[in-house]
Amino acid sequence: MRRAEFLFVLLLALLRSGRSLLVARPASFIVVKSNPSRSSFAASSTFSSFSDNNVEKQAATRWQRAKLQWQRSCEDARRNPWTYLSIPIVAAIVGYVTNFVGVKMLFYPIEWQGIPLLRWPQQPLGLLGWQGIVPAKRIQMASKMVDVTISRLLKVSEVFNRLEPRRMAELLAPTLSQSGGIYRWIPGPLLRLYLRKTSRDLLRNIDQVVDVKSLVVLGMTTDPTVMGAFFQKVGAKELSFLIDSGVGFGFLLGIVQMLVWMIFPSNWTLPVGGAVVGYITNYIALKWIFEPLVPTCFGPFVLQGMFMRRQKEVSQDFCSYISSQVLTSQRVWASMLETGPASCVGAFKDVVSRNVPLPASAISNALATLKIQVGQRASHSLHEYTNTRLILQATLVEKMNKLTPSEFEQVLHPIFQEDELTLILAGGVLGALAGLLQWGINEMIEKKRRASQNVLVKVEKQ
């Protein structure tokens, strides 16, 4: 809360010491009795300099003026309540809109939109344009998320050794037998023997053949929409809270803004107050999602970050998505055969070569057949067997529920950490713009009020 506290203190300092900043308002705040409107403040003589020993007298004078202005504002509020009530209402709208826009800026647009005069690699903001933070930084986010979650949760050798070499050989043999070439002439029992030996060797060296981190990162980042869809599924409740909380926080801060306006009735406080409202609502909402990490007693209440309270529920969603969309049998076999790191693809070829005593050309033909029939087709019978035996979702859920709060936080927090300051400052900018709009509305209302008074004066004179 240091940023919010700093802004609040700065605002108070400006309000107390910035009499010269008040737009078209004299420092004395003395109102001409013949004209009760806000704009009828009379000009008073300039304050003379005060010596140090008159500080107490000066403070008392300021208090009297503030008290007088408060009384005048209360009278004006009875005659023109909308001028005052509109401040917290507009602040609530500003809080909602800024948070809504902030959440949308996380995920959209998918591709960079704007005038490409200047762009920085893997950054959402260009000189004149924007790309959603998650699509722009999906590689860094996915890599960080995998490091603190899946890499710690999933021991590859333990999971893949649930597969049986004999069953793998039975499912792969028909694919090679039907591919033609030399495999057509190899007796079925002998071909299954070669495949069983290969499968056994593959499972013994699975750590060299399967790189889980690259597999997950590639699966989450190849399509720029995947990472955003994942975070929106896992953090749906937190993102909804972030948007909806803007109304409540904005309204409460708007009440404070209204009270300040009643004591310091200057239009410049509206954009300044709007900026503070937009900044603080985004800041509080973001912090409330993740903090405190552990249950913390605060009087009769026990506080904990929203996301942290949902560890079991989030674990289910997270692991369901990873096991069904990313760490699937088809993607694992495609990684070993073609799409994975060169070292993993080479290690798989070495495993096949040392267990199948056939010419290199026959080995290459077998690998080419497996790339098409197994790596590119989700319907192969091997995939159903692999997905069933690995039971990745149950394994991940069990271990994910054992993560410490600081480790679990990193499942969702990366999307906010990457550009948290950008989101908060965006709230401040939008809030300032809303304050300027309210300033304009107030001026319009004031002009209409003056025109009505002038008409009444003319009628009375006639």
N, C-alpha and C positions, 0 to 999 in steps of 0.2 A: 504493500500500500504506500511505499515511499513516494512514488510518482504522484499519486492522487493527493497525498498530504501536501507535497510541495506545491502543486497547482492551487490547492485550496488556500494555503498560507499566502501564496503570491497574489491571489485574487483579493484577499482581505487587505493586504498591504497596499495594493493599488487603490482600493476603495477608500482607505483611510487617508492616504497621502496624496492622492491624485485629484485634488479639487480642480486643478487647471485643466484636467482632461474631460471634465463634464461638458457635454456638447450643449452649447447655448444655455447653460445653467450657471448662474452666479453661485459663488461659494456660500453665500449666506442662507440660501433656500427660503428667503422671506417671500410670502405670497401676497399679492395685491388683493385686498378684500373685495374690490368691486368685480373682480373676474376670478371665479372659483376654479377655473380649469387649470390643468397641470402646466400648461404653457404660459401661465400668467405670473411666473416668478419675476419679481422686480429686481432690478440691478441694485446692488448695495455698494458701498465704498470698499475699496480694496483693503485687505487686512494689513495692518501695520506689523512690522517685525516684532516678535516677542523675545524677550530675554529669557535666559535659563530659569530665573527665579519666578517666571510667570507660567511655567509649564502646567501647574495644577489649575490655574485660572483658565488657561487655554483648553485643557481637557474638559473642564466643566462647561465651557461655552460650546464645545463640540457636542457634548452630551445633550445640552439643551436644544441645540439645533436639530440633532437627530431625533429627539423626542418630539419636537414640534413638527418635523417633517412626517414622522410616523402618524401623528394625529391627523395631519392634513391628508395623508394617503388613505387612512381609514375612512375619512369622510368622503373622499373621492371614490373609494371602492364601493361605498353604499350607493352612490349615484351611477357609477359606471363599473359594475362588477366584472363585465366581460374582459376589460383591459387587464385585470389581475388574474382572473381564473384561467384565461387563455395561456398564461405562462406555464403552469404545471402540465396543462393538457398538451401544449405544443412540445414540452420537454419529454412527455411520455411517448409522443409520436416520434420525436427525434431519436429517443432511445431505441424504439422498435426498429425504425428504418435503418439506423446506423448498424445495429447488430445484424439485421437481415442482410444488408449489403455486405457486411464483413464476412458472413458465412458464405454467401454466394461468391465472394472474391476468393475464397479458399479453393473452389472447385471449377469456376468458370471465368472466362471461356476456356474450352479444352485446348484450342490452338491459340497462339498469340494473335491478338487483334490490335491493329493500329497502323501508324505510318512508320515503316522500318528504317528510320534515320539512324537510330543507335539502339543496339540491344546487347545485353550481357548474357553469356551462355548459362543456361539452366537458372535463369532469374526471371521472376514474373514481371518485373517492371522494366519498361524501355523508356526512351526519351518521350515518345508519344504513343503509348500503347500499354496493354496489360494481358497477361495470361494467368489463369488460375494458379494459385500457389502450389497446390498438389500436383497438377499436371506438369508444371515447370520444374519442380524439385522432386519428382517421384523417385528418381534413382537414389538420391541421398536419403530420402525418407525410408524407402524400402530397405536399403542396406543397413541403416541404423536400427530399424525395427527388427530385422532378422537377427542382427548381432545380439540384441538383448532378449529375444524371445525364442525363436525356432532353433537357432544354433545351440541354445542352452537346453531346450526342451527335448530335442530329437537326437537320439544316438542312432546313426544310420545303421551300423552293424547290428545293433540289437533289434531294430525293426525289421530289416530285410532278411534276417536269419529265420524269420517266421515262415518264409517260403520254403517249399520242399523241392529239391532238385529233380526228383523223379516226376513230379506233377508238371513242373515247368517243361521238362523234355517231352512229355506226352502232348502238351498243348502246342509246342513249337514244331514238332516233327511233321505234321501234315502241311504246314506252311512251306517248309523247305522241299518236301517231296513233290508238291504240286508246282514248284517254281521251274521245274525242268532242269536241263543240264545234267551234271554228274550226279546230283542228289536223287534224280529219278531212278538211278541204277543201284543206289546203296540200299541194302536190305533194311527193313524197318527196325528190327532189334539193334542192328549196328548203328544206325543213325540216332536212335534214342540213347544208345550208350555214349556216343560222342556228345550229344546235347546234355546228358546228365552230368558228365565230367565237366563240361563247360559251365553249366549252371552252378555246380558245387564250387568250382574255382572262382566264379564271378561273385558268389556270396561271401567267400573268404576275403576277397579283395574289394568289397563294395565301397569302402571309404575312398579308394583311389578312382573308382569309376563314377560315383555319384557325388556331385558337389551340391549339397542342399542349398547353400546360400545363393550361389549363382542361379540355381534352378528357380528358387522363389523370387529373387530379384528380377530375373528375366520374365517370369510369369506375371509379375505385378507391374512391369514397366513397359513391355513391348507395345501394348495398347494403352494410350494415355488415359483412357476412360476407366481402366480396371482399378487403379489405385484409389481414385475418387469414389468409385462405387463401393469399394471395400470399406473405406473410412466412414462413408455415409450409412452403411449397414451396421457396422460395429458401434458407431457413436451416434446413432439416430436420436436417442433421448437427450444426450448432452448437447447436440447441435440445436435441437428444438428448444431446450432450456435457454441456450445462449441467445436465441432470437426473442423468445417470449419474455425473458427477464428484463429486456430493455424497457418494457412498458412500466413495470413496477419501479425499477431503479430510477428510470427517467422521471417518473411522476414525483417520487420522493425528493430527488435533487431539484426538480422544478419548484417545489414548495420553498426550498431554501432560496432558490433564485428569485422567486416572487417576493420573499421577505427582504432580500437585499435590494430589490427594485423599489420597494416601498420606502426604504430609508435613503437610498441613493437613486433617485428617479432620473437616471440618465440612460439614453438609448444605447450607448456603447456597452453597457453591462449585458445587453441581450446576446450579441454574438460571443462575447467573452464567456458568459454563463453557458451558452449553448455548446461552446467548445469544451468547457469543463464537463458538462453533462455527457456529451458524446464520448469523451475520453474515459471518464470514470465508469460509465455503464459497461463499456467494452472491457475495461480492466478488471472490474469486480467480477463480471460474468466469467471471464476466462480463468481467473484465479479460483472461483468457486467450483469449477468443474473438477479440479485436481487437488485442491488443498482444503483442509489438512490431509496428508497422506494416510495418517492413522487416526482412529477415533480420538477426539480431543474434547475433554469436558470444558464447557463454558457456562458456568453457573449450573442451572438445572438441565441444560441442553448438551447433547453429545454431537459434535460436528465432525463431518468427514466429507471429502470431496465426492461429488456425485458419481464420477466415474469409478472411484475407488470402492464405493458401496456396492457397485454392480459387478464385482469381480467374477462371480460364478456365472451370471447371465452373459456377460461379455465374453467369457472364456468359451462358452458354447457357440456363440455367433462367430467368434474369431476362428475357432478350430473347424467349424463346419465349413466356413468359406475356404480356408486354406486347403482342407482335405478334398473338397469337392471341385474347386476351381483351379488350384495351383499345383498341389502335390498329388496329382492323379497318376495312375499307372501309365497312361499314354504319354504324359509329359515326362515321366521318369525315363521310360524306354526311349523316347525321342531324344532326350538329353544324352543318354549313353551312346546312341547310334549316330547322332548328327548335330543337334543344336547346342550341346553343352560345351564347356571349355575344351580346347584341343587336347589337353593332357588327359581328360576323362575319356574322350572319344578314342584316343590312341591306346589308352589302357584297356578299354573294352576290346579293341581289335587284337591286342596282344593276348588277352585271355582266350579269345576264340582260336587264334593261330596256334597256340601251344597245346590245345586240347583236341583239335580236329586235324588229323594228319592228311591234309589235302593241299594241292598247289595253291599258291597265293591268288591266282585268278579265281579259283573256286571259292576261296574265302571272301574275296571282294564281291563275288556274285551273291553269296549268302547274306552278306551285310547289306547289299543294295536291296535284296528282297525283304529283309527285316525292316529296313527304313520305311518302305512303302506299306507293307502289310501290318506291321506292329507299331512303328513310330508315328504313322500318319492316319491310322484308322482306329477310332475308339471302339469299334465293334468287335475287335479281335477277342477271342475267348480268354486269352492270357490276361487281359485287363480286368475282367470281372473277377478272376481268381486272385490276382494281385491285390486289388482294392479290398476284397473280402478278407484276405489273410493279414494284410498290414494293419488294419483297424486304426488308421492314423488319427481319426477324430477322437476316439476314446483315449488314446495314448496322450495326445496333446492336451485334452481337457484335464485329465488327471494331473499332469505335471504343471499345467498353467495355473491351476488353482493353488499350487504350492509356491508360486512366485511371491517374493516380498513386495510390499507396496511400491517401493521405488522402482523395481523391475517391471511390475505390472503397469505402472503409469506410462511407460514408454511404448505401450501398444498403440495409444491414441495421441499422446502428447506431441510427437514429432510434427504433426500437421500444424500445431499452433506455435511450437517453438521456432520453426524456421523463419516465420515472419510475424511474430507476435506483436512487435513494436509497430509494424506497418498497419496491422489491423486496428490497434489502439489509436494510432495517429489518424487513421482514416475516419474513425468515429469522431475525433475532435474536429476535423475539417468539416465533416458533414454537419456536425452540431453548430459550428460557427456560421455556416451557410443558412441553416434554419433560423438562427438568431437574427441574422440580417433580414431574412424574410419577415420575421415577426416585427422587427424594427420598422420595416416598410408598412406593414399592416397597421401598426400603432400610429404612424404618421398620417396615414390615410384616415383613420378614425378621428384623429385629432383635428385634421382639416375640416372634416364634415361637422365636427362639434363646433368649431369656430364659425363656420358658415351659418349654422343654425342659430348661434348666439347673435351674430350680426343681423340676421333677419329679424329676430325678436326685438333687438334694439331699435331697428328702423320702424317696426310696427308700433312700438311704444311711443316713439317720437311723433309719429303721425297722429 
